[in-house]
Amino acid sequence: MRRVIIEDIPWLYACCDSYITAADVASASRFQNERRRTEHLAWRRVVRRELGRDVEIGYNEVGAPTVNIEQTHISVAHGAGRVAVAIADERVGIDIESLERDFACVSSRYMSAEEQALSSAVEWQAMVWAAKEALYKLYGERGLDLKCDIVLTAYNPTQSEISALLRAKTKARVEVSLHNDDAVVAVAYFE
């Protein structure tokens, strides 16, 4: 089972929103930036709506969000004014990136020549960045180098799927898609 929920972020929450708890508000208060507080509340609202208002949301040793439901894993991302949440019965990673972002200026830091040659699509640099961010979250270990430790080995445009190797041994797949023609969404899972 794998579900992906993508929603626009409402930049203002009503105090009586039934899915946002006092714990969520307290958790969001640690952010100085209003945008970050709102993004934080947005993904927690989606998780509570999908899994139940009383679900306990915590964080693992590397800071990734977790829930207290057995064999239920979540991953969250926000960007392009949207929140993306993946809920699965296996480990999962998700990322969402705006196509307006300039990936060309930093692509040499996260893409090898072989990865660049996998596709000539206009969105390819954004797709690679999103895929690698989702794979980073999936792997669940700090300190991975996006260029050396996360290697994309193949791209199937018909299936919108990328094959990858993590630390040269762990196989993974990433489903990539365009959302509203202005964002890339990547969902990663182990093979």
Secondary structure as the mmCIF struct_conf table of DSSP 4:
data_model
#
loop_
_struct_conf.conf_type_id
_struct_conf.id
_struct_conf.beg_label_comp_id
_struct_conf.beg_label_asym_id
_struct_conf.beg_label_seq_id
_struct_conf.end_label_comp_id
_struct_conf.end_label_asym_id
_struct_conf.end_label_seq_id
STRN STRN1 ARG A 2 ASP A 8
HELX_LH_PP_P HELX_LH_PP_P1 ILE A 9 PRO A 10
BEND BEND1 TRP A 11 LEU A 12
TURN_TY1_P TURN_TY1_P1 CYS A 15 CYS A 16
TURN_TY1_P TURN_TY1_P2 SER A 18 TYR A 19
HELX_RH_AL_P HELX_RH_AL_P1 ALA A 22 ALA A 28
TURN_TY1_P TURN_TY1_P3 SER A 29 ARG A 30
BEND BEND2 GLN A 32 ASN A 33
HELX_RH_AL_P HELX_RH_AL_P2 GLU A 34 LEU A 51
TURN_TY1_P TURN_TY1_P4 ARG A 53 ASP A 54
STRN STRN2 ILE A 57 TYR A 59
TURN_TY1_P TURN_TY1_P5 GLU A 61 VAL A 62
BEND BEND3 GLY A 63 GLY A 63
STRN STRN3 PRO A 65 VAL A 67
BEND BEND4 ASN A 68 ILE A 69
TURN_TY1_P TURN_TY1_P6 GLU A 70 GLN A 71
STRN STRN4 HIS A 73 GLY A 79
TURN_TY1_P TURN_TY1_P7 ALA A 80 GLY A 81
STRN STRN5 ARG A 82 ALA A 88
BEND BEND5 ASP A 89 GLU A 90
STRN STRN6 GLY A 93 SER A 98
TURN_TY1_P TURN_TY1_P8 LEU A 99 GLU A 100
BEND BEND6 ARG A 101 ARG A 101
TURN_TY1_P TURN_TY1_P9 ALA A 104 VAL A 106
HELX_RH_AL_P HELX_RH_AL_P3 SER A 107 TYR A 110
HELX_RH_AL_P HELX_RH_AL_P4 ALA A 113 GLN A 116
TURN_TY1_P TURN_TY1_P10 ALA A 117 LEU A 118
TURN_TY1_P TURN_TY1_P11 VAL A 122 GLU A 123
HELX_RH_AL_P HELX_RH_AL_P5 TRP A 124 TYR A 139
TURN_TY1_P TURN_TY1_P12 GLY A 140 GLY A 140
TURN_TY1_P TURN_TY1_P13 ARG A 142 GLY A 143
TURN_TY1_P TURN_TY1_P14 LEU A 146 ASP A 149
STRN STRN7 ILE A 150 ASN A 156
TURN_TY1_P TURN_TY1_P15 PRO A 157 SER A 160
STRN STRN8 GLU A 161 LEU A 166
TURN_TY1_P TURN_TY1_P16 ARG A 167 LYS A 169
STRN STRN9 THR A 170 HIS A 179
TURN_TY1_P TURN_TY1_P17 ASN A 180 ASP A 182
STRN STRN10 ALA A 183 PHE A 190
#
